[in-house]
Amino acid sequence: MRRAPALQRTPLSTPLGISVHPDQAVALGLVAGERVRVIQPTAAGEGTAEGPLIIDDRVALGCALIPGAVDGSENLGPLVGPIRLE
């Protein structure tokens, strides 16, 4: 079911990418399109994922939008929680 063609065509089926506000990217010294690493505390220590940086002024300052349940996100912890970007 998860790999059903209809589900793969939905606009919600996006690849892993890390979206941040433009001012947040500047503050972190990050550039659109570069690969960034997300580090998140998990019950087993730390989970990591890597994906391209997406600049999006709809994301609140101090926050990041990272899709869950997509390839590459399986090592991250809760869908809502603290993260670090490198």
Disulfide bonds with the S-S distance in Angstrom:
none
